[in-house]
Amino acid sequence: MVIGDLITLTNSQTSGYRNGTTGLIIKIEEVRKDLKLFWIMLPDDNTVPFWRLEFEVVSGSRRLDSNS
C-alpha cells in the first residue's frame, strides 16, 4: 500500500464518512513501528486520517507488508 492507491471505506469509525466512500491515499504517517495512520483525500476535497482497519485498497500497488 502506497501513496496514490485508491481506497474504499469499509469500517469507518469516527470520521463521519460513510462506508463505500472512495478516496486516495496521499500520506502515510508512522505513529509507531507497528502502527500507521493513512491520510486519505475524499471526494469533498477534505483530507482525513484513517487507521488501516477502516478501508480496503481498490486499486494500486496492493503491496502489503507486515507494517501495514
Secondary structure as the mmCIF struct_conf table of DSSP 4:
data_model
#
loop_
_struct_conf.conf_type_id
_struct_conf.id
_struct_conf.beg_label_comp_id
_struct_conf.beg_label_asym_id
_struct_conf.beg_label_seq_id
_struct_conf.end_label_comp_id
_struct_conf.end_label_asym_id
_struct_conf.end_label_seq_id
TURN_TY1_P TURN_TY1_P1 ILE A 3 GLY A 4
STRN STRN1 LEU A 6 LEU A 9
BEND BEND1 THR A 10 ASN A 11
BEND BEND2 THR A 14 SER A 15
HELX_LH_PP_P HELX_LH_PP_P1 TYR A 17 ARG A 18
TURN_TY1_P TURN_TY1_P2 ASN A 19 GLY A 20
STRN STRN2 THR A 22 ARG A 32
TURN_TY1_P TURN_TY1_P3 LYS A 33 ASP A 34
STRN STRN3 LEU A 35 MET A 41
TURN_TY1_P TURN_TY1_P4 PRO A 43 ASP A 44
BEND BEND3 ASP A 45 ASP A 45
STRN STRN4 THR A 47 TRP A 51
HELX_RH_3T_P HELX_RH_3T_P1 ARG A 52 GLU A 54
STRN STRN5 PHE A 55 SER A 59
BEND BEND4 GLY A 60 GLY A 60
TURN_TY1_P TURN_TY1_P5 SER A 66 ASN A 67
#
